[in-house]
């Protein structure tokens, strides 16, 4: 049984079920099909690995070959050094990214996708394609919502 640090939500359609950490205590049941923490909901497997703000972007940049830490940092300027380090460590512990240390002075380290990580390339490509296709629609919708919630100036 997998235990999560925070409560997890698994959504199917518009219905969802919430599980608490440590023991998958059912908080509300609205589903015909249950997604327990044993990864019966396969979307959770993917989101556990590439979920979050930075992992998908890191993987996208590593798709073209190995990169050193500072090269990744330059390509993703909004990420902090600490967060980039944490995300790379998580990807490494999941077997998605490998870290290669060159024994030289000054020391050199680069990151590359493992063969397991390479299996995510089609998914990352499709996410990018979807973003390109629907970016304008999303921005338009979000702009409408912002304008609706702003107080009118008289």
C-alpha positions in Angstrom: 0.0 0.0 0.0 1.4 3.4 -1.0 1.1 6.1 1.7 0.9 9.8 0.6 2.1 12.7 2.6 -1.0 14.7 1.6 -4.6 13.7 0.8 -5.0 12.6 -2.8 -7.9 13.2 -5.1 -8.7 10.8 -8.0 -11.2 12.2 -10.4 -13.3 10.2 -12.9 -15.5 12.4 -14.9 -16.9 15.0 -12.6 -17.2 12.8 -9.6 -14.3 12.4 -7.2 -13.3 10.5 -4.1 -11.0 11.8 -1.5 -8.6 9.6 0.4 -6.7 10.6 3.5 -3.0 9.8 3.9 -2.0 6.7 5.8 -4.7 4.1 5.3 -6.8 5.5 2.5 -9.7 6.4 4.7 -12.7 7.2 2.5 -13.9 10.7 3.2 -16.7 10.8 0.6 -18.0 8.3 -1.8 -19.5 9.6 -5.1 -18.0 7.1 -7.5 -19.0 3.9 -9.1 -15.4 3.1 -9.6 -13.0 3.6 -6.8 -9.4 4.7 -7.2 -7.5 3.6 -4.1 -3.9 4.4 -3.4 -2.8 1.0 -4.8 -2.6 2.7 -8.2 -5.8 1.2 -9.5 -6.3 4.7 -10.9 -3.4 4.6 -13.5 -3.5 8.4 -13.9 -2.0 8.7 -10.4 1.0 6.7 -11.4 1.8 9.2 -14.1 1.0 12.3 -12.0 3.2 10.9 -9.2 6.1 10.9 -11.5 5.6 14.0 -13.7 3.2 16.0 -11.6 4.0 19.4 -10.2 5.0 22.6 -11.8 8.6 21.8 -12.9 9.0 18.1 -13.7 7.4 18.2 -17.1 9.5 21.1 -18.1 12.7 19.5 -16.9 11.8 16.3 -18.8 11.0 18.4 -21.9 14.5 20.0 -21.8 16.2 16.6 -21.2 14.5 15.0 -24.2 17.1 16.4 -26.5 20.1 15.0 -24.6 22.1 15.4 -21.4 22.2 18.8 -19.7 24.3 20.1 -16.8 22.5 21.6 -13.8 23.3 25.2 -14.8 22.1 24.6 -18.3 18.8 23.4 -17.0 18.6 26.4 -14.6 19.2 28.8 -17.5 16.5 27.2 -19.6 14.0 27.3 -16.7 14.8 30.7 -15.1 11.7 30.8 -12.9 12.7 27.7 -10.9 14.8 28.1 -7.8 18.1 26.3 -7.5 16.7 24.4 -4.5 13.5 23.4 -6.3 15.4 22.2 -9.4 17.6 20.1 -7.2 14.6 18.6 -5.4 12.8 17.8 -8.6 15.9 16.3 -10.2 16.4 14.1 -7.1 12.8 12.9 -7.2 13.1 12.1 -11.0 16.4 10.3 -10.3 14.9 8.3 -7.4 12.0 7.3 -9.7 14.4 6.0 -12.3 13.4 8.6 -14.9 16.6 10.7 -14.9 20.2 9.6 -14.4 22.9 11.7 -12.9 26.4 11.2 -14.3 29.3 12.6 -12.3 32.6 13.2 -14.3 35.7 12.7 -12.2 37.5 15.9 -13.1 38.4 19.2 -11.7 36.3 21.2 -11.5 33.6 18.5 -11.0 31.1 18.1 -13.8 27.6 16.6 -13.4 25.0 16.1 -16.1 21.5 14.7 -16.2 20.0 12.6 -18.9 16.8 10.6 -19.4 17.1 6.9 -18.6 15.5 4.4 -21.0 12.5 4.4 -18.6 12.4 8.2 -18.8 12.6 8.0 -22.6 9.2 6.2 -22.5 7.7 9.5 -21.4 8.8 11.4 -24.5 5.5 10.8 -26.4 3.5 12.0 -23.4 5.6 15.1 -23.0 5.4 15.8 -26.7 1.6 15.5 -26.6 1.4 17.8 -23.6 3.3 20.4 -25.5 1.2 20.0 -28.6 -2.0 20.3 -26.5 -0.6 23.4 -24.9 0.2 25.0 -28.2 -3.2 24.1 -29.6 -5.3 25.4 -26.7 -3.1 28.1 -25.2 -5.1 31.0 -26.8 -8.5 29.4 -25.7 -7.3 29.1 -22.1 -5.9 32.6 -22.0 -9.1 34.0 -23.5 -11.3 32.1 -20.9 -9.1 33.2 -18.0 -9.1 36.8 -19.2 -13.0 36.7 -19.3 -13.1 35.3 -15.7 -10.7 38.0 -14.5 -12.8 40.8 -16.1 -16.0 39.4 -14.7 -14.6 39.4 -11.2 -13.1 42.9 -11.3 -15.3 45.6 -9.8 -16.6 48.0 -12.4 -15.2 51.5 -12.3 -17.8 54.3 -12.4 
